[in-house]
Each structure stands twice: as C-alpha cells, then as structure tokens.
Amino acid sequence: MCRRVVEENVRGAKRSVTTTLAIVLARVSWEYPDAERIPSESTARDAVVELTRGKGCSA
C-alpha cells in the first residue's frame, strides 16, 4: 500500500512523511478493515522514508 501511495504522488505536490503515512494507514483501514497486523508508527515511518527517498517527500 505504501508503494502505491508513493507512486501515485510522483508528479504530485511534495508531501510530508507524516501526510504520506496518514494516507497509507487510511487506505489500509479502508481496503482491509479486518487487518490485524499494522506496523508500529516508527516502522511504518521508516518504510515511508525509504520508499520516498529522492521522490520529493519531506520529513
């Protein structure tokens, strides 16, 4: 899900990591309402930072 959100924003406005993470978590909750395992905030933040490196996302 994180990759999809990051890829969708390649040409879009610069998003913060916090905003990107919020979008990812909202989509996971929407598409997988019964999901039991969602990464901790720090793990999810690390994933967003790694996936957005060099793609116009600010910390």
C-alpha atoms as an extended CHARMM CRD file, in Angstrom:
* protein
*
        59  EXT
         1         1  MET       CA              0.0000000000        0.0000000000        0.0000000000  PROA      1               0.0000000000
         2         2  CYS       CA              2.8410000000        2.3270000000        0.8460000000  PROA      2               0.0000000000
         3         3  ARG       CA              4.3990000000        1.8220000000       -2.5630000000  PROA      3               0.0000000000
         4         4  ARG       CA              1.1040000000        2.5420000000       -4.3090000000  PROA      4               0.0000000000
         5         5  VAL       CA              0.6150000000        5.8030000000       -2.4070000000  PROA      5               0.0000000000
         6         6  VAL       CA              4.2050000000        6.9120000000       -3.0860000000  PROA      6               0.0000000000
         7         7  GLU       CA              3.9750000000        6.0120000000       -6.7890000000  PROA      7               0.0000000000
         8         8  GLU       CA              0.6920000000        7.8930000000       -7.1690000000  PROA      8               0.0000000000
         9         9  ASN       CA              2.3610000000       11.0590000000       -5.9240000000  PROA      9               0.0000000000
        10        10  VAL       CA              5.4550000000       11.0460000000       -8.1520000000  PROA      10              0.0000000000
        11        11  ARG       CA              4.1990000000       14.0190000000      -10.1580000000  PROA      11              0.0000000000
        12        12  GLY       CA              2.0990000000       15.4840000000       -7.3740000000  PROA      12              0.0000000000
        13        13  ALA       CA              2.8320000000       18.0860000000       -4.7660000000  PROA      13              0.0000000000
        14        14  LYS       CA              5.5300000000       17.4890000000       -2.1920000000  PROA      14              0.0000000000
        15        15  ARG       CA              4.0630000000       15.5400000000        0.7450000000  PROA      15              0.0000000000
        16        16  SER       CA              5.4760000000       15.1670000000        4.2030000000  PROA      16              0.0000000000
        17        17  VAL       CA              6.2460000000       11.7220000000        5.5700000000  PROA      17              0.0000000000
        18        18  THR       CA              3.5090000000       12.2620000000        8.1570000000  PROA      18              0.0000000000
        19        19  THR       CA              0.9340000000       13.0060000000        5.4540000000  PROA      19              0.0000000000
        20        20  THR       CA              2.0380000000       10.0690000000        3.3270000000  PROA      20              0.0000000000
        21        21  LEU       CA              1.8470000000        7.7580000000        6.3410000000  PROA      21              0.0000000000
        22        22  ALA       CA             -1.6460000000        9.0270000000        7.2110000000  PROA      22              0.0000000000
        23        23  ILE       CA             -2.8270000000        8.3030000000        3.6530000000  PROA      23              0.0000000000
        24        24  VAL       CA             -1.3200000000        4.8160000000        3.7470000000  PROA      24              0.0000000000
        25        25  LEU       CA             -2.9090000000        3.9590000000        7.0940000000  PROA      25              0.0000000000
        26        26  ALA       CA             -6.2980000000        5.3090000000        5.9790000000  PROA      26              0.0000000000
        27        27  ARG       CA             -6.1860000000        3.1910000000        2.8160000000  PROA      27              0.0000000000
        28        28  VAL       CA             -5.1670000000        0.0740000000        4.7120000000  PROA      28              0.0000000000
        29        29  SER       CA             -8.0510000000        0.6070000000        7.1270000000  PROA      29              0.0000000000
        30        30  TRP       CA            -10.4430000000        1.1710000000        4.2160000000  PROA      30              0.0000000000
        31        31  GLU       CA             -9.3360000000       -1.7020000000        1.9840000000  PROA      31              0.0000000000
        32        32  TYR       CA             -8.5430000000       -4.2110000000        4.7390000000  PROA      32              0.0000000000
        33        33  PRO       CA            -10.9150000000       -3.4460000000        7.6230000000  PROA      33              0.0000000000
        34        34  ASP       CA            -10.1080000000       -6.7670000000        9.3090000000  PROA      34              0.0000000000
        35        35  ALA       CA             -6.3420000000       -6.2950000000        9.1770000000  PROA      35              0.0000000000
        36        36  GLU       CA             -4.8980000000       -7.3780000000       12.4810000000  PROA      36              0.0000000000
        37        37  ARG       CA             -1.2520000000       -6.5320000000       11.9500000000  PROA      37              0.0000000000
        38        38  ILE       CA             -0.3420000000       -2.9740000000       11.1250000000  PROA      38              0.0000000000
        39        39  PRO       CA              3.2800000000       -1.9440000000       11.7150000000  PROA      39              0.0000000000
        40        40  SER       CA              4.1580000000        0.3440000000       14.5780000000  PROA      40              0.0000000000
        41        41  GLU       CA              4.3560000000        4.0380000000       13.7080000000  PROA      41              0.0000000000
        42        42  SER       CA              8.1550000000        4.0450000000       13.7850000000  PROA      42              0.0000000000
        43        43  THR       CA              8.3940000000        1.0130000000       11.4870000000  PROA      43              0.0000000000
        44        44  ALA       CA              5.8300000000        2.4870000000        9.0970000000  PROA      44              0.0000000000
        45        45  ARG       CA              7.6220000000        5.8480000000        9.1300000000  PROA      45              0.0000000000
        46        46  ASP       CA             10.9330000000        4.1420000000        8.2960000000  PROA      46              0.0000000000
        47        47  ALA       CA              9.2610000000        2.3800000000        5.3590000000  PROA      47              0.0000000000
        48        48  VAL       CA              7.8010000000        5.6390000000        4.0360000000  PROA      48              0.0000000000
        49        49  VAL       CA             11.1570000000        7.4030000000        4.3470000000  PROA      49              0.0000000000
        50        50  GLU       CA             12.9080000000        4.6000000000        2.4660000000  PROA      50              0.0000000000
        51        51  LEU       CA             10.3190000000        4.4280000000       -0.3070000000  PROA      51              0.0000000000
        52        52  THR       CA             10.2030000000        8.1970000000       -0.7930000000  PROA      52              0.0000000000
        53        53  ARG       CA             13.9450000000        8.7840000000       -0.8150000000  PROA      53              0.0000000000
        54        54  GLY       CA             14.6500000000       11.0740000000       -3.7600000000  PROA      54              0.0000000000
        55        55  LYS       CA             10.9870000000       11.3950000000       -4.7250000000  PROA      55              0.0000000000
        56        56  GLY       CA             10.1380000000       14.7990000000       -3.2860000000  PROA      56              0.0000000000
        57        57  CYS       CA              8.8770000000       13.8360000000        0.1400000000  PROA      57              0.0000000000
        58        58  SER       CA              9.9790000000       15.8200000000        3.1410000000  PROA      58              0.0000000000
        59        59  ALA       CA             10.4860000000       14.5850000000        6.6820000000  PROA      59              0.0000000000
